[in-house]
């Protein structure tokens, strides 16, 4: 089976997953398992891989996503217990006093929190800061959680250009330069993007207001009474609320997030420790009460964890190359040995690179920029930068195009779409925390993200960072 056929089959697999999710035919976890498994079986039948190779690829996928799965489970449990204890009720009250019935104010505050929260460059930590704090406010104001996610991901995409963030570091390593040097080049684009992200939040606020959002807006009037779900939540909080421990819970949450940003321990450790402390301090040494709390939040935690486990199969089969010795070669490996069997995503990257140059030549950076957002749905971050970027740079050199503009196009435009891609584990965390299906998140955000990236690219061309 040739690399070209493998790349085409990979593209068909990704399209099949997206269509299945968009048509609500099954849960993401099942789609992430079934379609890659079919692809893997086809490749085994036609002799590209053995079953042992397939097992190695799946194991590699689990090795890369296992820590994130632990983060998912314990972050959901932690924030669930903080909600039960009533910590967010006080925060909501303060925010509501600050913005009043101002829907636009809520949207702008969301963008600012996401911008500040993402200074560390960690998508998971930012979602853990933004979504639990703002989602109850959005519900109270009758604003859509998909709008919350869209505002957050655009702000996070802009801040993801920082030199210590993953995409910039990856691109700099491929270019062989310091990440700080690349960041200085794209800094004007980042400033423009920050302004654009705040402007988008204002626009999103107007959109929500127009549809009747607000404490006393049309949506509140039509609903008339509190929904049964909110009544259940209110009854639950009366039993589990710990208002006297608000200050302690706030300090504990700040400590958990600070430990997460500190980045010395694996990302799941702060939430594991925070969960244990929160349980003992808020609800005492009672196994019965602790079990009750776990059961309350087991459903969301299990759903998120199963989704990520499915994504592990997807990423393992699609992004892992196999060396001649039968060992897995991750997407982080830039130069794959000649005798290795290329991953599905690398085969797909080769197809994309083979199609682009002949028709486009000198305009390669702009074309890559335009296609970056759609491609983000098919490539994980490592495959995109370590697999596709070196190939694109080589093609550009044949046409006299410098490597830097190509890297800038791929970093800036792809960054905008980082947190709508199902290939990025943090995206699954964000949608899980916001109680939004991944398909609804992509539907609500895709065109905005794509337009956002094109505006950033046009600005880069105007200021001379990218050639026209």
C-alpha positions in Angstrom: 0.0 0.0 0.0 1.6 3.3 -1.1 1.9 6.4 1.0 -0.5 8.3 -1.3 -3.2 5.7 -0.7 -2.6 5.7 3.0 -2.9 9.6 3.0 -6.1 9.5 1.1 -7.6 6.8 3.4 -6.5 9.0 6.4 -8.4 12.0 4.9 -11.5 9.8 4.3 -11.3 8.6 7.9 -11.1 12.2 9.3 -14.0 13.4 7.1 -16.0 10.4 8.2 -15.5 11.2 11.8 -16.4 14.8 11.3 -19.6 14.0 9.4 -20.6 11.4 12.0 -20.2 13.8 14.8 -22.0 16.6 13.0 -24.9 14.4 12.3 -25.1 13.2 15.9 -24.9 9.5 14.9 -22.8 8.6 18.0 -20.7 9.9 20.8 -17.2 11.3 20.0 -15.4 8.5 21.9 -17.1 5.8 19.7 -16.3 7.7 16.5 -12.7 8.2 17.5 -12.4 4.4 18.1 -14.4 2.8 15.2 -13.1 4.7 12.2 -9.4 4.6 13.0 -9.8 0.9 13.9 -11.3 0.3 10.5 -8.4 2.2 8.9 -5.9 0.2 10.9 -7.5 -3.1 9.9 -7.4 -2.1 6.2 -3.7 -1.2 6.5 -2.9 -4.6 8.2 -4.9 -6.5 5.5 -2.9 -4.8 2.7 0.4 -5.4 4.4 1.4 -1.9 5.4 1.5 -2.8 9.1 1.3 -5.9 11.2 -1.1 -6.4 14.1 1.9 -5.9 16.4 2.6 -2.5 14.7 -1.0 -1.5 15.2 -0.8 -2.4 18.9 2.4 -0.4 19.2 0.7 2.6 17.6 -2.4 2.5 19.9 -0.1 2.1 23.0 1.8 5.2 21.8 -1.5 7.1 21.6 -2.4 6.1 25.1 1.1 7.1 26.4 0.6 10.6 25.0 -3.0 11.1 26.3 -2.9 9.2 29.6 -1.8 12.1 31.8 -4.4 14.4 30.1 -7.1 11.8 30.9 -6.1 11.9 34.6 -6.3 15.7 34.4 -9.8 15.5 32.9 -11.1 13.2 35.6 -9.7 15.1 38.6 -10.3 18.6 37.3 -14.0 17.7 36.7 -14.3 16.3 40.2 -12.5 19.2 41.8 -14.5 21.9 40.1 -17.7 20.0 40.7 -17.0 19.9 44.4 -16.1 23.6 44.4 -19.5 24.2 42.8 -21.3 22.1 45.4 -19.5 24.0 48.2 -20.9 27.3 46.7 -17.6 28.9 45.8 -18.8 30.0 42.4 -22.0 31.4 43.8 -20.1 34.2 45.5 -17.9 34.8 42.4 -21.0 35.0 40.2 -22.6 37.5 42.6 -19.5 39.7 42.4 -19.4 39.5 38.6 -23.1 40.2 38.3 -22.7 43.3 40.4 -19.8 44.3 38.2 -21.5 43.9 34.8 -25.1 44.1 35.9 -27.4 43.3 33.1 -24.7 44.0 30.5 -24.4 41.1 28.2 -21.6 42.8 26.3 -19.7 43.3 29.6 -19.9 39.6 30.3 -18.5 38.7 26.9 -15.6 41.2 27.2 -14.8 40.0 30.7 -14.6 36.4 29.3 -12.1 37.5 26.7 -9.9 39.3 29.3 -9.9 36.4 31.7 -8.9 34.1 28.8 -6.2 36.4 27.7 -4.7 36.7 31.2 -5.3 33.1 32.0 -3.4 31.9 28.9 -0.2 33.8 29.7 1.3 30.4 30.7 0.5 29.0 27.3 -1.4 26.0 28.8 -4.7 25.3 27.1 -5.9 22.9 29.8 -5.2 25.3 32.6 -6.8 28.2 30.8 -10.0 26.3 30.3 -10.0 25.3 33.9 -9.8 29.0 34.8 -12.3 30.4 32.3 -15.1 27.9 31.9 -15.9 27.0 35.5 -15.9 30.7 36.5 -18.0 32.0 33.6 -20.3 29.2 32.7 -22.7 29.8 35.6 -22.8 33.5 34.7 -23.7 32.6 31.1 -26.5 30.4 32.3 -27.8 33.1 34.6 -27.7 35.6 31.7 -29.2 33.1 29.2 -26.1 33.3 27.0 -25.0 30.3 24.9 -22.0 28.3 26.2 -20.8 27.9 22.6 -20.3 31.7 22.7 -18.3 31.4 25.9 -16.1 28.8 24.2 -15.7 30.8 21.0 -14.6 34.0 22.8 -12.2 31.9 24.9 -10.6 30.0 22.1 -10.0 33.1 20.0 -8.3 34.8 22.9 -6.3 31.7 23.8 -5.2 31.3 20.1 -3.7 34.8 20.1 -1.9 34.3 23.4 -0.6 30.9 22.2 1.9 32.8 20.1 4.0 33.5 23.3 7.6 32.1 23.0 7.1 29.6 25.7 3.8 28.2 24.1 4.0 25.0 22.2 3.4 26.0 18.6 6.0 28.9 18.6 8.6 26.6 20.3 8.0 23.9 17.8 8.2 26.2 14.8 11.4 27.8 16.2 13.0 24.4 16.6 12.3 23.5 13.0 13.7 26.8 11.9 16.8 26.3 14.1 16.3 29.7 15.9 15.4 30.9 19.4 11.7 30.9 20.1 12.1 34.5 21.4 13.5 35.6 18.1 10.5 34.1 16.2 8.1 35.7 18.7 9.6 39.2 18.1 8.8 38.8 14.5 5.2 37.9 15.1 4.7 40.3 18.0 2.9 42.9 15.9 0.5 40.2 14.7 -0.2 39.2 18.3 -1.0 42.7 19.3 -3.4 43.1 16.4 -4.9 39.7 17.3 -5.5 40.7 20.9 -7.3 43.8 19.8 -9.3 41.7 17.3 -10.2 39.2 20.1 -11.6 41.9 22.3 -13.5 43.4 19.3 -14.9 39.9 18.6 -16.1 39.6 22.2 -18.0 42.9 21.8 -19.6 41.5 18.6 -20.5 38.3 20.4 -22.1 40.3 23.2 -24.2 42.2 20.7 -25.2 38.9 19.1 -26.3 37.4 22.4 -28.2 40.6 23.3 -30.0 40.6 20.0 -31.3 37.1 20.6 -32.7 38.2 24.0 -30.0 37.3 26.5 -29.7 39.1 29.8 -30.9 38.9 33.3 -34.2 40.5 32.3 -34.0 40.0 28.5 -36.5 38.4 26.2 -35.2 34.9 26.9 -35.6 35.4 30.6 -39.2 36.6 30.1 -40.1 33.7 27.8 -38.8 31.1 30.3 -40.7 32.8 33.1 -39.7 30.4 35.8 -36.5 28.6 36.8 -36.0 25.4 34.9 -36.3 22.1 36.8 -32.6 21.4 36.4 -31.8 24.7 38.2 -34.2 23.7 41.0 -32.4 20.4 41.4 -29.1 22.2 41.5 -30.4 24.7 44.0 -31.7 21.9 46.3 -28.4 20.1 46.1 -26.4 23.2 46.9 -28.5 23.9 50.0 -27.4 20.5 51.4 -23.8 20.7 50.3 -23.0 24.5 50.3 -20.2 25.6 52.6 -20.4 29.4 52.6 -18.2 29.8 55.6 -15.3 28.1 53.8 -15.5 30.4 50.8 -12.1 32.1 51.5 -10.4 28.8 52.1 -11.8 27.3 48.8 -10.7 30.4 46.9 -7.2 30.2 48.3 -7.1 26.4 47.6 -8.2 27.0 44.0 -5.6 29.7 43.5 -3.0 27.3 44.9 -4.1 24.5 42.5 -3.9 26.8 39.5 -0.6 28.3 40.6 0.8 24.8 40.9 -0.6 24.0 37.5 1.2 27.0 36.0 4.4 26.3 37.9 4.6 23.2 35.8 6.9 21.2 38.0 4.5 18.3 38.6 2.4 16.6 36.0 -0.8 18.6 35.3 -3.1 16.1 37.1 -1.2 16.2 40.4 -2.5 19.7 41.5 -6.1 18.6 41.0 -5.5 15.3 42.7 -4.1 17.0 45.8 -6.7 19.8 45.6 -9.5 17.3 45.4 -8.3 15.4 48.5 -7.9 18.6 50.6 -11.3 20.0 49.4 -13.1 16.8 50.4 -11.6 16.6 53.9 -11.9 20.3 54.7 -15.4 20.9 53.3 -17.0 17.5 54.1 -15.0 16.0 56.8 -13.7 12.4 57.2 -16.8 10.6 55.9 -16.5 7.9 53.3 -20.3 8.0 52.7 -20.3 11.7 51.9 -17.2 11.5 49.7 -18.9 8.6 47.8 -22.0 10.7 47.3 -20.0 13.6 45.9 -18.1 11.3 43.5 -21.3 9.8 42.3 -22.7 13.3 41.6 -19.9 14.1 39.2 -19.0 10.6 37.9 -21.1 11.0 34.7 -19.3 14.0 33.3 -15.9 12.7 34.4 -16.5 9.3 32.8 -17.8 10.9 29.6 -14.8 13.2 29.2 -12.3 10.4 30.1 -13.9 8.0 27.6 -13.7 10.7 24.9 -10.0 11.1 25.5 -9.4 7.4 25.5 -11.1 7.3 22.1 -8.9 10.1 21.0 -5.9 8.1 22.1 -6.8 5.4 19.6 -7.4 8.1 16.9 -4.0 9.9 17.5 -2.1 6.6 17.9 -3.2 5.2 14.6 -3.1 8.4 12.7 0.1 10.1 14.0 2.5 7.3 14.9 5.2 6.1 12.5 6.9 2.7 12.9 10.6 2.3 12.7 12.4 -0.6 11.1 12.9 -2.1 14.5 9.2 -2.0 15.1 9.3 0.8 17.7 6.9 3.7 17.6 8.2 7.1 16.3 6.0 9.9 17.6 5.0 13.0 15.6 7.6 15.0 17.5 10.4 13.3 15.5 11.2 15.7 12.7 13.4 13.4 10.6 11.9 10.0 10.1 14.5 7.3 9.0 14.2 6.3 5.4 13.5 2.7 6.3 10.6 3.6 8.6 6.9 3.3 7.7 5.4 6.8 7.7 2.3 7.6 9.8 -1.0 8.3 8.2 -0.8 12.0 8.9 2.7 12.3 7.4 1.4 10.6 4.3 -1.4 13.1 4.2 1.0 16.0 4.7 3.0 14.8 1.7 -0.1 14.7 -0.4 -1.0 18.3 0.6 2.6 19.5 -0.1 2.6 17.8 -3.5 -0.6 19.4 -4.6 0.2 23.0 -3.4 3.5 24.1 -5.0 2.9 23.6 -8.7 -0.1 25.8 -8.8 0.9 28.4 -6.3 4.7 28.8 -6.2 5.6 32.2 -4.8 2.3 32.6 -2.9 3.0 29.5 -0.8 2.9 31.3 2.7 -0.5 33.0 1.9 -2.0 29.7 0.7 -0.8 27.8 3.7 -2.2 30.5 5.9 -5.6 30.3 4.2 -5.7 26.5 4.5 -4.3 26.3 8.1 -7.6 26.4 9.9 -9.2 23.5 7.9 -6.0 21.5 8.2 -6.0 22.1 12.0 -9.0 19.7 12.2 -6.9 16.9 10.6 -3.5 17.4 12.2 -2.4 17.4 15.8 0.1 20.1 16.8 3.2 17.9 16.6 2.3 16.4 13.2 1.6 19.9 11.8 4.8 21.5 12.9 7.2 18.6 12.9 5.7 16.7 10.0 4.3 19.3 7.6 6.4 22.5 8.3 9.8 21.0 7.2 8.2 19.7 4.0 6.7 23.1 3.3 10.0 24.9 3.9 11.7 22.6 1.5 9.1 23.3 -1.2 9.3 27.0 -0.6 13.0 27.0 -1.1 12.6 25.5 -4.6 10.6 28.6 -5.4 12.9 31.1 -3.7 10.5 31.6 -0.7 12.2 32.1 2.6 11.5 29.7 5.5 10.5 32.4 7.9 7.3 33.6 6.2 6.1 30.0 5.8 6.7 29.4 9.5 4.9 32.6 10.4 1.9 31.6 8.3 1.7 28.2 9.8 2.2 29.4 13.4 -0.2 32.4 13.3 -3.0 31.0 11.3 -3.0 27.5 12.8 -2.8 28.9 16.3 -6.2 30.6 15.8 -7.7 27.1 15.3 -5.8 25.2 18.0 -8.7 24.9 20.4 -11.4 24.0 18.0 -9.5 20.9 16.8 -10.6 17.5 18.1 -7.0 16.4 17.7 -6.0 18.7 20.6 -6.8 17.1 24.0 -7.4 20.5 25.7 -10.3 21.2 23.2 -12.1 18.1 24.6 -11.5 19.4 28.2 -12.9 22.8 27.3 -16.0 21.3 25.7 -16.5 18.9 28.6 -16.3 21.6 31.2 -18.7 23.8 29.2 -21.1 21.0 28.7 -21.0 21.5 24.9 -20.7 18.8 22.2 -17.5 19.0 20.2 -19.6 19.3 17.0 -21.5 22.2 18.3 -18.3 23.9 19.3 -16.8 23.5 15.9 -20.1 24.6 14.2 -20.3 27.7 16.3 -16.6 28.7 16.0 -15.2 27.4 12.7 -16.1 30.3 10.4 -15.2 32.9 13.0 -11.9 31.3 13.7 -11.1 31.0 9.9 -12.0 34.7 9.3 -10.0 35.7 12.4 -6.9 33.9 11.0 -7.3 35.4 7.5 -7.5 38.9 9.1 -4.3 38.3 11.0 -2.6 37.0 7.8 -3.8 40.1 5.9 -2.4 42.3 8.7 0.9 40.4 8.5 1.1 41.0 4.8 0.3 44.7 5.2 3.1 45.3 7.7 5.5 43.3 5.6 6.0 40.2 7.8 4.6 37.9 5.1 5.0 38.5 1.3 1.9 39.1 -0.9 
